[in-house]
Amino acid sequence: MRREHHARLPRMCFAPARKPSACLPSALAAVWIAGMLVVLAAVPAGAGSDAFRKETKRTVRAHEKARTHVDRLRAKNAGATEVRSAERRRKAIRAGLWDALWSVARDAGDPVAVDPSGRAGRCPAARARARSRAPERRDAVWTAPIHRYRLSAGYAARGSRWAHRHTGQDFAVPTGTPVYAVGPGTVRATTCGDGFGNQVIVRHPDGYFTQYAHLSRIDVRKGGRVAAGQRLGLAGSTGNTTGPHLHFEVRITPYMGSAVSPLPWLRRKSVQVGG
């Protein structure tokens, strides 16, 4: 579960033929990333501290900045070497974040880290045969996770219901409303028993993860491949909720603490969510 990112630190420039000035940005980036990974490596001592949360948020922002840089390089048809170097830096940031959050999740007994298939918790998908259906729209590349909804609590919202800020976007819907995969991917986890209740986490080809929580039923299994628009389960109010809704989250890793704003992420996939 832990090492799936296979990231490497940016390669340094030692060839005599290269100009020192051309090597400097990669060298500085490597030093910055290494320092950041050292801070995140001290997780067990301060996993629940404000300092750790701030460093995690800083790392998430650094990853998104690095991802934007890679996208811009590709958009302007930059050289393959430059793009690969930028992509290595992005993956190195994600690798440090991944390992730090995995350690916290494991120690806290987060089912995504310790029981991703839901077998130990006897989750719905572990007891019953998967009931997932083919996508309703076969032409869909990316889609909204719910077709009819009312947006409720948004990303970064404050309130007494959350220890800090809200980490996803809530879709208020009746229990039993179908919930769909927003894009193609592989089911990373189907878990239950914590504050998210019955949940599904999907890993997408771009490396991001989407979470679908508080489900009344799970219709897929860990390891299964899903298409955009394929039903994952039914909305509900399992876990820590005040009423039926879908909690939808986008993460850099499978674990809590790596969430990014979900609606801008969907807009980059040409999915407009409103209401």
C-alpha positions as CSV (number, residue, x, y, z in Angstrom):
1,M,0.0,0.0,0.0
2,R,2.7,2.4,0.9
3,R,5.1,2.7,-2.1
4,E,3.1,3.1,-5.3
5,H,4.4,6.4,-6.5
6,H,7.9,5.3,-7.5
7,A,9.1,8.9,-7.5
8,R,12.7,10.0,-7.7
9,L,14.2,13.3,-6.7
10,P,15.1,15.6,-9.7
11,R,18.3,14.5,-11.3
12,M,21.1,16.9,-10.6
13,C,23.4,18.4,-13.3
14,F,27.0,17.2,-13.0
15,A,28.0,16.9,-16.6
16,P,30.9,19.3,-17.3
17,A,29.4,20.3,-20.7
18,R,26.3,21.8,-19.1
19,K,26.2,25.4,-18.0
20,P,26.1,25.9,-14.2
21,S,23.2,28.3,-14.6
22,A,21.2,25.7,-16.4
23,C,21.7,23.3,-13.5
24,L,20.8,25.8,-10.7
25,P,17.0,25.6,-10.8
26,S,17.0,21.8,-10.6
27,A,19.6,21.9,-7.8
28,L,17.6,24.4,-5.8
29,A,14.4,22.4,-6.4
30,A,16.1,19.3,-5.2
31,V,17.3,21.0,-2.1
32,W,13.8,22.4,-1.4
33,I,12.1,19.1,-2.0
34,A,14.7,17.2,0.2
35,G,14.1,19.7,3.0
36,M,10.4,19.4,2.7
37,L,10.6,15.6,2.8
38,V,12.7,15.7,6.0
39,V,10.0,17.8,7.7
40,L,7.2,15.4,6.6
41,A,9.3,12.4,7.6
42,A,8.9,13.6,11.3
43,V,5.2,12.5,11.1
44,P,4.9,10.2,14.2
45,A,6.1,12.9,16.5
46,G,3.6,15.6,15.4
47,A,1.0,14.0,13.1
48,G,-1.9,15.8,14.8
49,S,-0.1,19.1,15.4
50,D,-1.0,22.4,13.8
51,A,2.6,22.5,12.5
52,F,2.2,19.2,10.7
53,R,-1.2,20.3,9.2
54,K,0.4,23.5,8.0
55,E,3.3,21.7,6.4
56,T,0.9,19.3,4.7
57,K,-1.1,22.1,3.3
58,R,2.1,23.8,2.1
59,T,3.1,20.5,0.4
60,V,-0.3,20.2,-1.3
61,R,0.0,23.7,-2.6
62,A,3.6,23.0,-3.8
63,H,2.3,19.9,-5.7
64,E,-0.5,21.8,-7.4
65,K,2.0,24.5,-8.4
66,A,4.3,21.9,-9.8
67,R,1.4,20.2,-11.7
68,T,0.4,23.6,-13.2
69,H,4.0,24.1,-14.3
70,V,4.0,20.7,-16.0
71,D,0.7,21.5,-17.7
72,R,2.0,24.8,-19.0
73,L,5.2,23.2,-20.4
74,R,3.1,20.7,-22.2
75,A,0.7,23.3,-23.6
76,K,3.6,25.3,-25.1
77,N,5.2,22.1,-26.5
78,A,8.3,22.4,-24.3
79,G,11.2,20.0,-24.9
80,A,10.8,16.4,-23.6
81,T,13.7,16.8,-21.2
82,E,12.3,19.9,-19.6
83,V,8.9,18.3,-19.2
84,R,10.3,15.1,-17.7
85,S,12.4,17.1,-15.2
86,A,9.3,19.1,-14.1
87,E,7.3,15.9,-13.8
88,R,10.0,14.3,-11.6
89,R,9.9,17.3,-9.3
90,R,6.1,17.0,-9.0
91,K,6.3,13.2,-8.3
92,A,8.9,13.8,-5.7
93,I,6.7,16.2,-3.8
94,R,3.8,13.7,-4.0
95,A,6.0,10.8,-2.8
96,G,6.9,12.7,0.4
97,L,3.3,13.6,1.0
98,W,2.1,10.1,0.3
99,D,4.5,8.4,2.8
100,A,3.8,10.9,5.5
101,L,0.1,10.6,5.3
102,W,0.2,6.8,4.9
103,S,2.1,6.7,8.2
104,V,-0.5,8.8,9.9
105,A,-3.4,6.9,8.4
106,R,-1.9,3.5,9.4
107,D,-1.2,4.6,13.0
108,A,-4.7,6.0,13.3
109,G,-6.3,2.9,11.9
110,D,-7.8,4.6,8.9
111,P,-9.5,1.8,6.9
112,V,-8.1,3.2,3.6
113,A,-4.6,2.3,4.9
114,V,-5.3,-0.8,7.0
115,D,-8.4,-2.4,5.4
116,P,-8.8,-1.0,1.8
117,S,-11.0,-3.9,0.6
118,G,-13.4,-3.6,3.5
119,R,-13.1,-7.2,4.4
120,A,-12.2,-6.7,8.1
121,G,-15.0,-4.2,8.5
122,R,-17.5,-6.4,6.6
123,C,-18.4,-3.6,4.3
124,P,-21.2,-4.0,1.8
125,A,-19.0,-4.7,-1.2
126,A,-17.0,-7.3,0.7
127,R,-20.1,-9.4,1.5
128,A,-22.0,-9.1,-1.7
129,R,-21.2,-9.6,-5.4
130,A,-20.4,-6.3,-7.1
131,R,-23.5,-4.8,-8.7
132,S,-21.8,-2.1,-10.8
133,R,-23.5,-1.3,-14.1
134,A,-22.1,0.0,-17.4
135,P,-22.0,3.8,-17.8
136,E,-25.4,5.3,-18.6
137,R,-23.6,7.6,-21.1
138,R,-21.0,5.6,-23.0
139,D,-19.7,8.7,-24.7
140,A,-18.8,10.3,-21.3
141,V,-15.2,11.1,-20.7
142,W,-15.6,12.9,-17.4
143,T,-18.9,13.6,-15.7
144,A,-20.3,14.8,-12.4
145,P,-20.6,12.3,-9.6
146,I,-24.4,13.0,-9.2
147,H,-26.8,13.9,-12.0
148,R,-29.5,15.7,-9.9
149,Y,-28.4,17.5,-6.8
150,R,-28.2,20.6,-4.7
151,L,-24.7,21.8,-3.6
152,S,-24.4,22.1,0.1
153,A,-21.1,22.4,2.1
154,G,-18.3,23.4,-0.1
155,Y,-14.5,22.9,-0.1
156,A,-12.7,24.7,2.8
157,A,-16.0,25.6,4.5
158,R,-15.9,26.2,8.3
159,G,-18.3,25.0,10.8
160,S,-18.9,23.0,14.0
161,R,-19.3,19.8,12.1
162,W,-15.6,19.7,11.1
163,A,-12.5,19.8,13.3
164,H,-10.8,22.1,10.8
165,R,-12.1,22.9,7.3
166,H,-14.3,20.9,5.0
167,T,-12.2,18.9,2.6
168,G,-14.6,18.2,-0.2
169,Q,-17.8,19.2,-1.9
170,D,-21.2,17.9,-0.6
171,F,-24.1,17.1,-2.9
172,A,-27.4,17.0,-1.1
173,V,-29.5,14.2,-2.5
174,P,-32.0,11.6,-1.2
175,T,-30.8,8.3,0.0
176,G,-30.6,5.8,-2.8
177,T,-29.5,8.3,-5.5
178,P,-27.0,6.7,-7.9
179,V,-23.4,7.9,-7.5
180,Y,-21.1,7.7,-10.5
181,A,-17.4,7.6,-11.2
182,V,-16.4,11.0,-12.5
183,G,-13.8,9.5,-14.8
184,P,-12.0,6.2,-15.8
185,G,-9.9,4.6,-13.2
186,T,-9.3,1.7,-10.8
187,V,-11.1,1.2,-7.5
188,R,-8.4,1.8,-4.8
189,A,-10.6,1.2,-1.7
190,T,-14.1,0.3,-0.6
191,T,-14.2,0.9,3.2
192,C,-16.6,1.6,6.0
193,G,-16.7,2.1,9.8
194,D,-15.2,5.6,10.1
195,G,-16.6,9.1,9.8
196,F,-16.9,8.7,6.1
197,G,-19.2,5.7,6.4
198,N,-19.3,3.5,3.3
199,Q,-16.9,5.0,0.8
200,V,-15.2,4.3,-2.5
201,I,-11.9,5.7,-3.6
202,V,-10.9,5.6,-7.3
203,R,-7.5,6.3,-8.7
204,H,-7.5,8.0,-12.1
205,P,-5.0,7.9,-15.0
206,D,-3.6,11.3,-14.1
207,G,-2.6,10.1,-10.6
208,Y,-5.4,11.9,-8.7
209,F,-7.9,10.1,-6.5
210,T,-11.6,10.8,-6.0
211,Q,-13.5,9.8,-2.9
212,Y,-17.3,9.1,-2.7
213,A,-18.4,8.9,0.9
214,H,-21.5,8.3,3.1
215,L,-22.9,5.8,0.7
216,S,-25.9,3.6,1.6
217,R,-24.5,0.9,-0.7
218,I,-21.3,0.1,-2.5
219,D,-21.5,-1.6,-5.9
220,V,-17.8,-2.1,-6.8
221,R,-14.9,-4.0,-5.4
222,K,-11.3,-2.9,-4.7
223,G,-9.1,-3.5,-7.8
224,G,-12.0,-3.3,-10.3
225,R,-11.7,-1.0,-13.3
226,V,-14.4,1.6,-13.8
227,A,-15.4,3.9,-16.6
228,A,-16.6,7.5,-16.5
229,G,-20.3,7.5,-15.6
230,Q,-20.2,4.0,-14.1
231,R,-22.3,3.6,-11.0
232,L,-20.2,3.1,-7.8
233,G,-23.0,2.8,-5.3
234,L,-26.0,4.7,-3.8
235,A,-25.9,7.9,-1.8
236,G,-26.9,7.7,1.9
237,S,-26.0,9.0,5.3
238,T,-23.6,6.5,6.8
239,G,-20.8,7.7,9.0
240,N,-20.7,11.2,10.5
241,T,-23.6,13.0,8.8
242,T,-26.6,15.2,9.6
243,G,-28.6,13.9,6.6
244,P,-28.3,12.1,3.3
245,H,-25.7,13.5,0.8
246,L,-22.6,12.6,-1.2
247,H,-19.3,13.8,0.1
248,F,-17.0,14.1,-3.0
249,E,-13.3,14.7,-2.6
250,V,-10.3,15.0,-4.9
251,R,-6.9,13.9,-3.4
252,I,-3.3,13.8,-4.4
253,T,-2.9,10.6,-2.5
254,P,-5.5,8.1,-1.2
255,Y,-5.2,9.5,2.3
256,M,-6.8,12.3,4.3
257,G,-4.7,15.5,4.3
258,S,-4.1,15.7,0.5
259,A,-7.4,17.1,-0.7
260,V,-7.5,19.8,-3.4
261,S,-10.5,21.9,-4.4
262,P,-12.8,19.6,-6.3
263,L,-14.9,21.9,-8.5
264,P,-11.9,23.6,-10.2
265,W,-10.4,20.1,-10.7
266,L,-13.6,19.0,-12.4
267,R,-13.6,22.1,-14.6
268,R,-10.2,21.1,-15.9
269,K,-11.9,18.0,-17.1
270,S,-14.6,20.1,-18.8
271,V,-17.2,19.1,-16.1
272,Q,-19.3,22.0,-14.9
273,V,-20.9,21.6,-11.5
274,G,-23.3,24.2,-10.1
275,G,-26.5,24.7,-8.2
